[in-house]
Amino acid sequence: MSLCGSCSWVVPVNPPRRVSRQVIRRSLRMSAENSGSDSDWRFGVVNAVTKLLWGQSLPPGILVSSVRGTWNGAWRVMMSQLAPSDSSGGYSRPSSKFRFSGSLSPAGSLHLYVGLACPWAHRTLIVRALKGLEEAVPVSVASPGLDGSWEFKRVEEGGIGIGPGLDKANGCRTLKEVYGLRRGGYDGRSTVPMLWDKCSKDVVCNESYDIIQLFNSSLNSVAGNPDLDLAPPELMGEIEEWYRVIYPNVNNGVYRCGFAQSQEAYDRAVKELFSTLDKLEDHLGSCRYLCGEALTLVDICLFTTLIRFDVAYNVLFKCTKKKLYEYPNLHAYMRDIYQIPKVAATCNFAEIMDGYYKLLFPLNPGGIRPVMPYTSQHEILCRPHGRESLSSATPLFVNQ
Ligand SMILES: N[C@@H](CCC(=O)N[C@@H](CS)C(=O)NCC(=O)O)C(=O)O
């Protein structure tokens, strides 16, 4: 028996014993039989080997310090490779490789690639839907694979709204393969959203902000809602000004919290995030949308972060100071946008939760998906938002 330092549990420690091959094999077979999924099976194997080597349990002191050392080491390696940081440990997002150059092939040759967990891709799906570009710009929805990359798989139909599936433009198995089809190949990050040109077989753009601008103004001849302008010239200055606030502090701000590699970097990111949310809460108390009476592109950019806030960022990225639900104006503003025709169908919460907690970035060892917060459920998001009185503009007309 050993008494674990500061804890009060009494733990039996068996002396190491010699183990025959036959015993190992039997133990592995039993653990395989007793477990269902792939990861259960692997867990069973590790457990069996540990038990055979050390008996019923490892001394907790050794267990805790060795797991902490291994986990911290692996975490540092993973973060340094996948989440580049500046010298103070702050997350520094790599810039997009393919920016829109302003020239497009004839209508009908564009294809959009997205993933439903991704807030940047979500912007493009919303603008595509509001502008009525579903036929002119077909979409393929990738899902995150176990290695964190995007892949296409046959998924059973069902549920409300959009779901993941196969690559309808190129028949590829992974998004990396699609990027690789471009002339000259490609070896960089294969990110969503990505706009593909079927005529020239090339990437048009993989920067979400460029893609939503392009959808808003460059495809009106094939859009179902050409009159809807989400970036009217008289509001361009204000839109850009708001974007300079919300991109670093909120859109990328939640990632700066989640991917911070030092306490100082996290403290800075979380302070900037919540002071910006406080300002937005205040502003939205008297304005229906960020730029006043009309919905604009910058509202859509803010919405896709807000809709993931309580579901993922509050917990997984340690944005814990407040839940979005604790900001009445921001929550009502989010519900207002969610209730615009066609927007709810672009929000797939199962994909968002699986993407963040289980697949994209291994920040959640064990991969357990927490329960959906009550305040992010569809029924709650459909509750009256009461924001009509803040605007005299006619309700947003969207051809269904
Ligand atoms: N700046 C880009 C960011 C896109 C981005 O980071 N997408 C992530 C998903 S949320 C991705 O595809 N990551 C895959 C990778 O980095 O390999 C944009 O706004 O479009």
The ligand as an SDF file (V2000), in Angstrom:
LIG
                    3D

 20 19  0  0  0  0  0  0  0  0999 V2000
   -7.5430   33.0050  -43.3480 N   0  0  0  0  0  0  0  0  0  0  0  0
   -8.2300   31.8550  -43.7900 C   0  0  0  0  0  0  0  0  0  0  0  0
   -8.2460   30.7950  -42.6760 C   0  0  0  0  0  0  0  0  0  0  0  0
   -8.7880   29.4690  -43.1220 C   0  0  0  0  0  0  0  0  0  0  0  0
   -8.4710   28.3600  -42.0950 C   0  0  0  0  0  0  0  0  0  0  0  0
   -7.6110   28.5020  -41.2220 O   0  0  0  0  0  0  0  0  0  0  0  0
   -9.1940   27.2210  -42.2060 N   0  0  0  0  0  0  0  0  0  0  0  0
   -8.9240   26.0910  -41.3260 C   0  0  0  0  0  0  0  0  0  0  0  0
  -10.2180   25.5120  -40.7830 C   0  0  0  0  0  0  0  0  0  0  0  0
  -10.9950   26.5580  -39.6010 S   0  0  0  0  0  0  0  0  0  0  0  0
   -8.2850   24.9560  -42.1090 C   0  0  0  0  0  0  0  0  0  0  0  0
   -8.7710   24.5790  -43.1580 O   0  0  0  0  0  0  0  0  0  0  0  0
   -7.2070   24.3730  -41.5810 N   0  0  0  0  0  0  0  0  0  0  0  0
   -6.5500   23.2340  -42.1660 C   0  0  0  0  0  0  0  0  0  0  0  0
   -5.0410   23.3550  -42.1460 C   0  0  0  0  0  0  0  0  0  0  0  0
   -4.5140   24.3370  -41.6320 O   0  0  0  0  0  0  0  0  0  0  0  0
   -4.4000   22.4230  -42.6530 O   0  0  0  0  0  0  0  0  0  0  0  0
   -9.6230   32.2820  -44.2050 C   0  0  0  0  0  0  0  0  0  0  0  0
  -10.1680   33.1980  -43.5700 O   0  0  0  0  0  0  0  0  0  0  0  0
  -10.1300   31.7400  -45.1640 O   0  0  0  0  0  0  0  0  0  0  0  0
  1  2  1  0
  2  3  1  0
  2 18  1  0
  3  4  1  0
  4  5  1  0
  5  6  2  0
  5  7  1  0
  7  8  1  0
  8  9  1  0
  8 11  1  0
  9 10  1  0
 11 12  2  0
 11 13  1  0
 13 14  1  0
 14 15  1  0
 15 16  2  0
 15 17  1  0
 18 19  2  0
 18 20  1  0
M  END
$$$$
